Amino acid sequence: MEQNIDVAGVTKCFCGNPIIAREFLMGGVSYLADSRLENLKKLRMLDVPKIMIRLPMISEIEEVVKYADISLNSELDTVKKIGQVASSMDKVHGIVLMVDLGDLREGFFNKEDIISACEEVNSISGVKLMGIGTNLSCYGGVVPTCENLGRLTEIKESIENRIGRSLDIVSGGNSSSYQLVEAGKMPCGVNNLRLGTMLLLGHDEVNDKWIKGTYHDCFILKTEIVEIKDKPSKPIGEIGKDAFGNVPAFEDEGIIKRAICAIGKQDTDIKWMEPLDGSIKILGASSDHLILDISKSKMDYHVGSIVEFQLDYVAILSVMNSTYVRKVIKNRDEKVREG
Ligand SMILES: *Cc1c(COP(=O)(O)O)cnc(C)c1O
């Protein structure tokens, strides 16, 4: 079954880096989308419609209208302000109203409320009601299904009947909704998805499967060893709280070979990174030190050696936001481009 679904490439995970965003465009996305205006501003030279995907703050509407063509909304006061500002700039800003299908983050919860909100938005000058959207598996962990997204398409039809025209956008969620497309089960009214994780990691979050033909190692973190010493696996002395307020527990494995790398919780999330050398074990981290057990590795590590890690979503987000980590963008054929 053929399905026409436009993709909004979500750039927030890499802080709106325009070089990576351009690769999204080459890959065929129809929009770029971000939750932060600072990131949308970085993308302003790219000629493609941009969507602000976090509900706009009333205090930032001027910039919303300036840097985004469309925004996701759930409050009429905000939409009215957008209408005023857009009119004063001789612009028309697109509005997608959010429907909460049960995940309990943003959006109108009752069908009648969303329909009357659409009627009202339809009458505000300076804005154009582009459509509706939803977000699942974020706060409540609610899995996208034919049933809940079917409700979205039902709501779309009721709105179209009420306002007497069709809606351009029915946005069925984030990467977690992609599994329905692959299974051929996406309700046919859905014509847009907002994808970040899936484009960056080739990962279907719901089924925890890798998508065929995708690379999973596009984000590699390189760290430098600043100490290697043989020490016990278990700290000596009475154990109180660690630097982050937790009381840690340790196995006694005798003397192990421990390495410290110069990176820490200021820069990354150790639960979401995996050493490329599979025999290395991450023991823990404090703000600026990453502690590894390298006892089992066959590699000859020494002070100054580089240890590489493959990153998953949360670690990518953290690393890309750390001003202490230098970012280098390469093609797979190793041609280095500016950072
Ligand atoms: C972050 C975000 C997305 C993208 O989510 P992924 O799971 O990375 O695809 C889509 N929509 C909204 C509203 C978001 O905040």
PDBQT file of the ligand as one rigid body, heavy atoms in Angstrom, charges set to zero:
ROOT
HETATM    1  C1  LIG A 401      11.405  15.871  19.835  1.00  0.00    +0.000 C 
HETATM    2  C2  LIG A 401      10.112  15.900  19.165  1.00  0.00    +0.000 A 
HETATM    3  C3  LIG A 401       9.908  15.117  18.013  1.00  0.00    +0.000 A 
HETATM    4  C4  LIG A 401      10.935  14.177  17.462  1.00  0.00    +0.000 C 
HETATM    5  O1  LIG A 401      11.040  13.032  18.280  1.00  0.00    +0.000 OA
HETATM    6  P1  LIG A 401      11.908  11.763  17.848  1.00  0.00    +0.000 P 
HETATM    7  O2  LIG A 401      11.445  10.698  18.770  1.00  0.00    +0.000 OA
HETATM    8  O3  LIG A 401      13.322  12.150  18.051  1.00  0.00    +0.000 OA
HETATM    9  O4  LIG A 401      11.596  11.473  16.429  1.00  0.00    +0.000 OA
HETATM   10  C5  LIG A 401       8.676  15.215  17.391  1.00  0.00    +0.000 A 
HETATM   11  N1  LIG A 401       7.711  16.046  17.860  1.00  0.00    +0.000 NA
HETATM   12  C6  LIG A 401       7.872  16.786  18.973  1.00  0.00    +0.000 A 
HETATM   13  C7  LIG A 401       6.759  17.665  19.425  1.00  0.00    +0.000 C 
HETATM   14  C8  LIG A 401       9.078  16.738  19.654  1.00  0.00    +0.000 A 
HETATM   15  O5  LIG A 401       9.225  17.494  20.760  1.00  0.00    +0.000 OA
ENDROOT
TORSDOF 0
